Amino acid sequence: MKIHPVAELFPMLSASELNELTDSIKHEGLLNPCVRQGDILLDGRNRLAACRLAGVEPSFTEYRGDSPVAFIIGVNLMRRHLDKGQKIALGLEIEANFAEEAKKRQGTRTDLVEQCPTKFERSRDQAAAAVGVSGKLLSAAKAIREADPVRFEKVKQGKLSVAKAKKEIKAEQNKRDLTAAQETISSEKRKDIEAVCDLRVCSCAELFASGIRPDAVITDPPYPAEFLSVFSELAIACKDVPLVAVMSGQSYLPEVMRRICEHLKYRWTIAYLTPGGQSV
């Protein structure tokens, strides 16, 4: 008999546990029949193995539902205590199985998903619901797995949260992007730029320490929350500059204003609108 691939995601009992189950079946018989769909076993791998060891003929019930994947996950989660990381990893494993089930139900038609969105749910959301997490969390975990398999293993083991893993990966990517951007400026291009300006890659504090005393500073620091400290550093460095114009997103504007006004005198706020959706 074939074993459903989703059932194989759950480990078998240890040798000692299997022996205990075998002894139980020898004395009491198989109390809970195995579940199959045709010639495919959905539930009862351990019971089937114990029946063979005990020399007892196994009994079966036929599954009549329309989602064997959801059934397998449901019965196994009832028996096993999985932490959040394990549930996320399991959800990613079974997403493709839900997608395959949806294709079989849909057949050759291509309009059913749009016409019946409640019946034909997205496979991601089905997988997430089956293991008890959100679809967005599952998507975020998938992105982490693709970007950094080592970090994903930490998420899977419960050593790292999805949110923290995303933040670390983004910070590293930003650093790589900055390095790549700097490297694209060849020595020849630098000569052309330096003919009309003095190009530096440093903080304001480092720039002023070199002896430069500007009449004005116009700057556009990064907007996400993890860079709020930059606004404080900027304000401290520019406290003797006559004019400082600082751009900022709106999400953390009160905190940005607080940090800057601790060291600089407030003059005015100007807003400018950009086309398209706003993300900050």
C-alpha positions in Angstrom: 0.0 0.0 0.0 1.3 3.5 -0.9 1.7 6.1 1.8 0.4 9.6 1.2 3.4 12.0 0.9 2.0 14.3 3.5 1.7 11.5 6.0 5.4 10.8 5.5 6.2 14.3 6.7 5.4 13.1 10.3 8.1 10.8 11.8 7.4 7.2 12.8 7.3 6.1 16.5 10.6 5.2 18.1 11.4 1.5 18.4 10.3 1.4 22.1 7.0 3.2 21.4 6.3 0.9 18.4 6.9 -2.2 20.6 4.4 -0.8 23.2 1.8 -0.3 20.4 2.5 -3.8 19.1 1.9 -5.4 22.6 -1.3 -3.4 22.9 -2.6 -4.7 19.6 -1.6 -8.3 20.4 -3.8 -8.2 23.6 -6.6 -5.8 22.6 -6.6 -5.8 18.9 -6.6 -2.8 16.6 -8.9 -0.3 18.3 -8.6 2.5 15.7 -8.7 1.4 12.1 -6.3 2.8 9.6 -7.6 5.3 7.1 -7.1 4.9 3.4 -8.3 6.4 0.1 -8.2 3.7 -2.5 -4.8 2.1 -2.3 -3.2 5.1 -0.5 -2.8 5.1 3.3 -3.7 8.5 4.8 -3.5 7.7 8.5 -2.2 4.7 10.5 1.4 4.0 9.4 2.4 3.2 13.0 -0.7 1.1 13.6 -0.1 -0.8 10.3 3.5 -1.5 11.2 2.5 -2.7 14.7 -0.2 -5.0 13.2 2.4 -6.6 11.0 4.7 -7.1 14.0 1.8 -8.5 16.1 0.6 -10.8 13.3 -2.8 -9.1 13.4 -4.8 -8.4 10.3 -5.3 -4.6 10.1 -8.7 -3.0 9.5 -9.4 0.0 7.4 -11.9 2.8 6.9 -12.3 4.6 3.6 -11.8 8.4 3.5 -14.8 10.1 1.8 -13.8 13.8 2.1 -12.4 16.1 -0.6 -9.1 17.1 1.1 -7.0 14.2 2.3 -4.2 16.7 3.0 -6.3 18.6 5.5 -7.4 15.3 7.1 -3.9 14.1 7.5 -2.7 17.3 9.1 -5.7 17.5 11.4 -5.3 14.1 12.9 -1.6 14.4 13.3 -1.7 17.8 14.9 -4.2 16.4 17.5 -1.6 13.8 18.5 1.6 15.8 18.4 2.7 19.0 20.1 4.4 21.2 17.5 5.8 24.6 18.3 5.3 27.6 16.1 8.5 27.1 14.1 7.6 23.5 13.3 4.1 24.5 12.3 5.5 27.1 9.9 7.9 24.5 8.3 5.1 22.0 8.0 2.8 24.6 6.4 5.4 25.3 3.7 5.8 21.6 3.1 2.1 21.0 2.5 1.3 24.1 0.5 2.1 22.4 -2.8 -0.1 19.5 -1.8 -3.1 21.8 -1.4 -2.4 23.4 -4.7 -2.4 19.9 -6.3 -5.7 19.1 -4.7 -7.2 22.3 -6.0 -6.1 21.5 -9.6 -7.7 18.0 -9.4 -11.0 19.5 -8.2 -10.9 22.2 -10.8 -10.1 19.8 -13.7 -9.7 21.5 -17.0 -11.8 24.6 -16.2 -9.9 27.9 -15.5 -12.8 30.0 -14.2 -13.6 28.2 -11.0 -11.2 30.0 -8.7 -12.7 33.4 -9.6 -16.3 32.2 -9.5 -16.0 30.2 -6.2 -13.3 31.9 -4.1 -14.6 30.5 -0.8 -14.6 26.9 -2.1 -11.3 27.1 -3.9 -9.1 28.9 -1.4 -5.5 29.8 -2.1 -3.2 26.9 -1.3 -1.1 29.2 0.9 -4.1 30.1 3.1 -5.3 26.5 3.2 -1.9 25.3 4.4 -1.7 28.1 6.9 -5.1 27.4 8.3 -4.3 23.6 8.5 -1.3 24.2 10.8 -2.8 27.2 12.7 -0.8 30.2 11.5 -1.6 33.1 9.2 -1.1 33.1 5.5 1.1 36.2 5.7 3.3 34.6 8.2 3.7 31.6 5.9 4.6 33.8 2.9 7.2 35.6 5.0 8.7 32.3 6.1 8.9 31.1 2.5 10.8 34.3 1.6 13.2 33.7 4.5 13.7 30.1 3.4 14.5 31.2 -0.2 16.8 34.1 0.9 18.6 32.4 3.8 18.1 28.7 4.4 20.4 28.8 7.5 18.2 31.4 9.2 15.1 29.5 8.1 16.4 26.5 10.0 16.7 28.7 13.1 13.0 29.7 12.6 12.1 26.1 12.2 13.8 25.2 15.4 12.2 28.1 17.3 15.5 29.9 17.9 14.5 32.9 15.7 11.2 34.6 15.0 10.1 35.3 11.5 10.0 39.1 12.2 13.5 39.2 13.4 14.8 37.0 10.6 13.2 39.3 8.1 14.7 42.4 9.7 18.2 40.8 9.8 18.0 39.7 6.1 16.8 43.2 5.1 19.6 44.9 7.0 22.2 42.6 5.3 20.7 43.2 1.9 20.7 47.0 2.4 24.4 46.7 3.3 25.1 44.7 0.2 23.2 47.1 -2.0 25.1 50.0 -0.6 28.5 48.3 -1.2 27.4 47.4 -4.7 26.3 50.9 -5.5 29.6 52.3 -4.2 31.6 49.8 -6.3 29.8 50.8 -9.5 31.3 54.2 -9.3 34.6 53.5 -11.1 37.7 55.4 -10.6 37.1 57.3 -13.9 33.6 58.3 -12.9 35.0 59.4 -9.5 37.4 61.7 -11.3 34.6 63.2 -13.4 32.5 63.7 -10.2 35.3 65.1 -8.2 35.9 67.7 -10.9 32.7 69.5 -9.9 32.2 68.2 -6.3 33.9 66.6 -3.3 32.3 63.1 -3.0 32.6 61.6 0.5 31.1 58.4 1.9 30.8 59.1 5.7 28.6 60.5 8.4 28.2 64.2 9.0 30.3 63.9 12.2 33.1 62.4 10.2 32.8 65.0 7.5 32.9 67.9 9.9 35.8 66.4 11.8 37.8 66.7 8.6 37.6 70.5 8.8 34.6 71.2 6.5 32.2 73.9 7.8 29.2 74.0 5.5 26.6 76.9 5.4 23.8 74.4 4.9 23.1 70.6 5.1 20.4 69.1 2.9 19.9 65.4 3.6 17.6 62.5 3.2 18.2 59.7 5.8 16.6 56.3 5.6 13.0 56.2 6.8 12.4 52.8 8.5 12.2 52.6 12.3 15.6 50.9 12.6 17.3 54.1 11.3 15.7 56.6 13.7 19.0 56.9 15.6 20.5 58.4 12.5 18.3 61.5 13.0 19.7 62.1 16.5 23.3 61.6 15.2 22.6 64.1 12.4 21.1 66.7 14.7 24.1 66.5 17.1 26.6 66.8 14.3 24.8 69.8 12.6 24.1 71.9 15.7 26.4 74.6 14.5 25.3 74.6 10.9 23.2 77.7 9.9 20.6 75.8 7.8 19.7 72.1 8.0 16.9 70.6 5.8 16.0 67.1 6.6 13.6 64.9 4.6 11.6 62.2 6.4 8.7 59.8 5.8 5.4 60.4 7.6 5.2 57.1 9.6 7.7 58.2 12.3 7.6 62.0 11.8 6.7 62.8 15.5 9.7 60.8 16.7 12.0 62.3 14.0 10.9 65.8 15.0 11.5 65.0 18.7 15.0 63.8 18.0 16.0 66.7 15.7 14.5 69.4 18.0 16.6 68.2 20.9 19.6 69.7 19.3 18.4 72.0 16.5 16.0 75.0 16.4 12.8 74.3 14.5 12.1 76.6 11.6 9.3 75.1 9.3 7.8 72.0 7.9 7.3 71.5 4.2 5.4 68.6 2.6 5.8 67.3 -0.9 3.6 64.7 -2.6 4.9 61.9 -4.8 2.8 59.9 -7.3 1.9 56.3 -6.6 1.3 54.4 -3.3 3.1 55.5 -0.2 4.9 52.9 1.9 6.4 55.2 4.6 
